[in-house]
């Protein structure tokens, strides 16, 4: 299957503080998304797997562009994925991104932890908060966060916006305990 890409975006936020001391280095949080035509809009199709496979190169492209914008794969500590399906599609069309986006991102930046996800069917202009987890251990509480992804002109009713988010660290001024990045063990990745 072909993937008809209407547009791609990469956005980076740099956060210096949250009303406390300036953090050095600053936290960098980024999102990359692509808006594509939904080949299943308006109809039920049983086999979605060919489109999932067709989206894998797009997942790798977005992951590479985003990690490069953040300083390279080694700079990335947290990640997440999400999809906004236009109103003529169904939630399963967003779930296609679990493998196409998630596995592609892990291939680019590494990581043992599950890639958290969010997906919805929504109107044009909707903004989706995508969760972030530490890429090596899902229970690193200080890396729980999110970044909003969306576009004023997308997704149109017959489109899907597929997004990835990454961060160079945990929340600014995190101080609520839990597993620390320096204490991650071999078996913490999937907990």
C-alpha positions in Angstrom: 0.0 0.0 0.0 1.1 3.5 -0.6 1.1 6.2 2.1 -0.2 9.6 0.9 1.5 12.1 3.2 -0.1 15.6 3.1 2.4 17.2 5.6 5.0 16.6 8.2 6.0 18.7 11.2 8.7 18.6 13.8 8.4 20.9 16.9 10.8 21.4 19.8 10.0 23.1 23.1 12.8 24.1 25.4 11.8 24.4 29.1 14.2 26.3 31.5 12.2 26.2 34.7 8.7 25.8 36.2 8.8 28.7 38.7 12.0 27.3 40.4 15.7 27.5 39.6 16.7 27.5 35.9 17.7 23.9 34.9 21.0 23.5 33.1 20.8 21.8 30.6 17.2 22.8 29.8 14.7 20.1 29.1 13.9 19.7 25.4 10.6 18.1 24.5 9.7 17.5 20.9 6.9 16.2 18.7 6.9 15.0 15.1 3.8 14.2 13.2 2.6 13.3 9.7 -0.9 13.8 8.3 -1.8 11.1 5.9 -4.8 10.1 3.9 -6.8 7.4 5.6 -7.4 4.7 3.0 -10.1 3.1 5.1 -12.2 6.2 5.8 -15.9 5.7 5.5 -15.8 1.9 5.2 -15.0 -1.2 7.2 -11.9 -3.1 6.1 -11.0 -6.4 7.8 -7.3 -6.5 7.1 -5.4 -3.4 8.2 -2.0 -5.1 8.4 -0.8 -4.0 4.9 -1.2 -0.3 5.9 0.6 -0.9 9.2 3.5 -2.3 7.3 3.4 0.6 4.8 3.6 3.1 7.7 6.8 1.6 9.2 9.2 3.8 7.0 7.2 6.9 8.0 7.6 5.9 11.7 11.3 5.5 11.2 11.5 8.9 9.3 9.7 10.8 12.0 11.7 9.1 14.8 14.9 10.0 13.1 14.0 13.6 12.3 12.8 14.1 15.9 15.7 12.5 17.6 18.1 14.4 15.4 16.3 17.7 16.4 16.8 16.8 20.1 20.5 16.1 19.7 20.6 12.5 18.5 19.3 9.1 19.8 21.5 9.2 22.9 20.0 12.5 24.0 16.5 11.0 24.1 15.4 9.7 27.6 11.6 9.6 27.2 9.1 8.7 24.4 5.5 8.2 23.4 3.2 7.9 20.4 -0.3 8.8 19.4 -2.8 9.2 16.6 -5.8 11.4 15.8 -8.1 9.8 13.3 -10.4 12.0 11.3 -14.2 11.6 11.9 -14.7 9.3 8.9 -12.3 6.8 10.3 -12.3 4.5 13.3 -10.1 4.1 16.4 -8.5 1.0 15.0 -7.0 3.2 12.2 -5.1 5.0 15.0 -4.0 1.7 16.6 -2.1 0.8 13.4 0.5 3.2 14.7 1.3 1.0 17.8 3.8 -1.0 15.7 4.5 1.3 12.8 5.4 4.2 15.1 6.4 2.5 18.4 8.7 -0.1 17.1 10.2 2.2 14.5 10.9 4.8 17.3 12.5 2.1 19.5 14.7 1.0 16.6 16.0 4.6 16.2 16.4 5.6 19.9 16.5 2.3 21.7 14.7 1.6 24.9 13.2 -1.4 26.7 10.1 0.2 28.2 6.7 0.0 26.6 6.0 3.1 24.4 2.9 4.7 25.9 0.2 5.7 23.5 -3.0 7.8 23.1 -5.4 7.8 20.2 -8.8 9.2 19.4 -11.3 9.9 16.6 -11.8 13.6 16.5 -12.5 16.7 14.5 -10.1 18.9 12.5 -7.9 20.9 14.8 -8.1 18.6 17.8 -5.0 18.5 20.0 -4.0 15.2 21.6 -1.9 14.9 24.8 0.6 12.1 24.2 2.1 10.5 27.3 5.8 10.2 27.9 7.6 7.4 29.8 11.3 6.8 30.4 12.6 4.8 27.4 14.4 2.2 29.6 11.9 1.7 32.5 8.2 2.5 32.5 8.2 3.2 36.3 10.6 6.2 36.4 8.0 8.5 37.9 10.0 11.7 37.2 9.7 11.1 33.5 5.9 10.8 33.4 4.8 13.6 31.3 3.0 14.5 28.0 3.2 16.7 25.0 0.3 18.0 22.9 0.2 17.2 19.2 -2.1 18.6 16.7 -2.6 20.9 13.7 -5.2 23.6 13.0 -5.9 22.0 9.6 -5.7 18.3 10.5 -6.8 15.7 10.5 -9.5 16.3 7.9 -12.4 13.8 8.1 -10.6 11.3 5.7 -7.1 11.7 7.2 -5.1 10.5 10.2 -2.4 12.4 12.1 0.2 10.0 13.4 2.6 11.5 16.0 5.7 10.7 18.1 7.0 12.6 21.1 10.3 12.5 22.8 12.1 14.3 25.7 15.7 14.7 26.8 14.8 14.2 30.4 12.1 14.1 33.0 9.9 16.9 34.3 11.6 20.1 35.4 12.0 20.1 39.2 10.6 16.6 39.6 10.8 15.7 43.2 8.2 13.1 44.0 10.4 10.0 44.5 10.1 6.6 42.8 12.6 4.8 40.6 15.4 7.1 39.6 17.1 6.8 36.1 20.4 6.0 37.7 18.8 3.0 39.6 17.3 1.3 36.6 18.1 -2.4 36.6 18.2 -4.9 33.8 14.6 -6.0 34.5 12.9 -2.6 35.0 12.2 -2.0 31.3 8.9 -3.8 31.2 7.6 -3.2 34.7 
